[in-house]
Amino acid sequence: MPTMTIASIIILTSVGVFILGAVGLFRGRGSFISTLIAIELLFLSVSLMLVSGWLIWQTAQIPVFSLFVLGLSGAEVAVGLALVFGCFKSRNEDGFLTLRNLRE
């Protein structure tokens, strides 16, 4: 029975996360937040694949590129949340408890 190395386990996990992200991207077209979460899963799977490549090849460029991918996903979240908050603010319906509601 063949044993699985850590790199192969990470690759299989990355493929599973990528499939979840792709399914979420194509099925969750009704909600902007679910689309953002699906894109985050896709970025995470790419980062996991880069980590497994680093375990195999041991080069210094791969972790740097992985950090770049994680920074890109963080910027994507910031822009997405800014769009969501901008939409809620323009409609004057935020649905969240504000400080004014907490005082009452």
C-alpha positions as CSV (number, residue, x, y, z in Angstrom):
1,M,0.0,0.0,0.0
2,P,1.6,3.3,-1.1
3,T,2.0,5.9,1.6
4,M,1.0,9.5,1.0
5,T,3.5,12.2,1.5
6,I,2.7,15.6,3.0
7,A,2.9,17.2,-0.4
8,S,0.4,14.9,-1.9
9,I,-2.0,15.4,1.0
10,I,-1.7,19.2,0.5
11,I,-2.3,18.8,-3.3
12,L,-5.4,16.7,-2.7
13,T,-6.7,19.2,-0.2
14,S,-6.0,22.0,-2.6
15,V,-7.9,20.3,-5.4
16,G,-10.9,19.8,-3.0
17,V,-10.9,23.4,-1.9
18,F,-10.6,24.5,-5.6
19,I,-13.6,22.3,-6.5
20,L,-15.6,23.8,-3.6
21,G,-14.7,27.4,-4.7
22,A,-15.6,26.7,-8.4
23,V,-18.9,25.2,-7.4
24,G,-19.6,28.1,-5.1
25,L,-18.7,30.5,-7.8
26,F,-21.0,29.0,-10.4
27,R,-23.9,28.2,-8.0
28,G,-23.9,31.4,-5.9
29,R,-24.7,34.0,-8.5
30,G,-27.5,35.5,-6.4
31,S,-25.3,36.8,-3.6
32,F,-22.3,39.0,-3.9
33,I,-20.9,37.8,-0.5
34,S,-21.0,34.1,-1.5
35,T,-19.2,35.0,-4.7
36,L,-16.5,36.7,-2.7
37,I,-16.2,33.7,-0.4
38,A,-15.9,31.4,-3.5
39,I,-13.2,33.6,-4.9
40,E,-11.4,33.5,-1.6
41,L,-11.5,29.7,-1.7
42,L,-10.0,29.7,-5.2
43,F,-7.1,32.0,-3.9
44,L,-6.6,29.7,-0.9
45,S,-6.4,26.6,-3.2
46,V,-3.7,28.3,-5.3
47,S,-1.8,29.2,-2.2
48,L,-2.0,25.6,-0.9
49,M,-0.7,24.4,-4.3
50,L,2.2,26.8,-4.1
51,V,3.0,25.5,-0.6
52,S,3.0,21.9,-1.9
53,G,5.3,23.0,-4.7
54,W,7.7,24.5,-2.2
55,L,7.7,21.2,-0.3
56,I,8.7,19.4,-3.5
57,W,11.2,21.8,-5.1
58,Q,12.5,23.9,-2.1
59,T,13.0,27.1,-3.9
60,A,12.8,30.5,-2.3
61,Q,10.6,32.2,-4.9
62,I,7.5,30.0,-4.2
63,P,6.8,31.2,-0.6
64,V,7.2,34.8,-1.8
65,F,4.7,34.3,-4.6
66,S,2.3,32.5,-2.1
67,L,2.4,35.6,0.1
68,F,1.7,37.7,-3.0
69,V,-1.4,35.6,-3.7
70,L,-2.6,36.0,-0.1
71,G,-2.1,39.7,-0.2
72,L,-4.0,39.9,-3.5
73,S,-6.9,38.0,-1.9
74,G,-6.8,40.4,1.1
75,A,-7.1,43.3,-1.2
76,E,-10.0,41.7,-3.1
77,V,-11.8,41.3,0.2
78,A,-11.2,44.9,1.1
79,V,-12.6,46.1,-2.2
80,G,-15.6,43.7,-2.0
81,L,-16.5,44.8,1.5
82,A,-16.1,48.5,0.6
83,L,-18.6,47.9,-2.3
84,V,-21.0,46.1,0.0
85,F,-20.8,48.9,2.6
86,G,-21.1,51.6,-0.1
87,C,-24.3,49.9,-1.4
88,F,-25.8,49.7,2.0
89,K,-24.9,53.3,2.8
90,S,-26.4,54.6,-0.4
91,R,-29.7,52.8,0.3
92,N,-29.7,54.0,3.9
93,E,-30.6,50.4,5.0
94,D,-27.7,48.8,6.7
95,G,-29.5,46.1,8.6
96,F,-26.8,46.3,11.3
97,L,-27.2,47.6,14.8
98,T,-25.8,51.0,15.0
99,L,-24.7,52.9,18.1
100,R,-27.9,54.9,18.0
101,N,-30.0,51.8,18.2
102,L,-27.9,50.4,21.0
103,R,-28.5,53.5,23.2
104,E,-32.3,53.2,22.9
